[in-house]
């Protein structure tokens, strides 16, 4: 699966800021809506390329306001 270039930029920024060092504090990532896709991509790439495992991966989202909850309505 190919991740958007944004995921690679996030990983580069995390490396530059020292978040991927062994001394780094536990790291959690949160993504909402499309950000949840980027958060997942970041977690997968961290594990695959840096052997770094997140402490928590939290994703969120909401149903679009024009989508009915009950299909019988």
CORSULWO-V484023 format. One record per helix or strand of 3 or more residues. SS is the DSSP state (H for helix, E for strand). FROM is the first residue (numbers start at 1). LEN is the number of residues. If there is no record, write none. Layout:
ss: {SS,SS}
from: {FROM,FROM}
len: {LEN,LEN}
This chain:
ss: {H,E,H,E}
from: {5,28,34,56}
len: {12,5,17,5}
